[in-house]
Amino acid sequence: MMLSRPQRVLVLAGLAALASASVPGTAAAQYRVGVVMGGTGAWGLLVEYRWKRQGLELQAGTWSFSDLSLAVTAKQYVGSNAVEPYVGAGLWGIVGKAEEGTGYGLIARLPVGLDWEFVSRHSAGLAIHLNRALALKRPDPADRRPPRSAVIPLPEVSYRWLARER
């Protein structure tokens, strides 16, 4: 699987965003867990580690129980009110099984969203993820179309619970 130059730039930008988030410190580190609808699947589970104004999130989801999605996203939060906007960058991988075979995809994702702490330790989130396929293997071996170069927006709604703060 060979990536084109724009795809390599997107992958490197995503990896740089993940690596450039400051190293987690001891000040106000939080572990949050939750559920998500949309984004990487019809529904899924998430775990987020937050420190200072940054976060690192891992999501696992599915669209129809014949596929599995995993995404890792670095986030930068802005402000310190009950409603916190954020932007981020990450990578999303999906593996799916069909009658024709198994397919997979690697997708760059750029979320823009809001996190709202509506009650102590409980938050709701709303985001739009701008997604662009970097690499695809379609289930049908005869289908050799390249990945679409369009940016696909996908909405996401989430609930997060502050499991632990240190």
Steps between C-alpha positions, in 0.01 A plus 500: 500500500669818379382840623503804274687813605187681635404187694850475652480868600164440673632194685811688611292801611276271705798326659665836572182622671492187714868533589492876560242484778695586814612210714236418762583656833367457848281813498129416468539180300162342427379165370159513334297213357183515298279403212481656157250507213629590156854589404672161467186286515130491571602457862818442696700532819771752581779560748661842531803614694505878562769717648517877510322606177588189295338162460575167339197291409459138391167395346375157402177475302297311245251580228330161471685242717673368187770766532727650762626858515788628712600864513762694692467878515706774663294799615571858600232654724443876512366690801417377848123546527230235526494496117843440346557511123774277358681411179704193432672265259509125485487176309208261462531140388209280401482132410181353356386162380262450206399209279769603251774494765663724757577865442676768699557872498735753654347844538633835619255678732487861613235562767351835598270481799364609836524328837238605756528405868131513593536342847811434705689205342250469209553651153325502166679557173412602149749492213541499125786284374645589161621170356713418198592150387873437486500132400231244422484132421154422371340158569454433127847425354382615155417846639824694460357853527724738695375650828275801461688824536198682643482612861200333665346665807351264761314620811558355845313520831661369818456458874807493726537421865801616700619166635811620679689820566848508641 
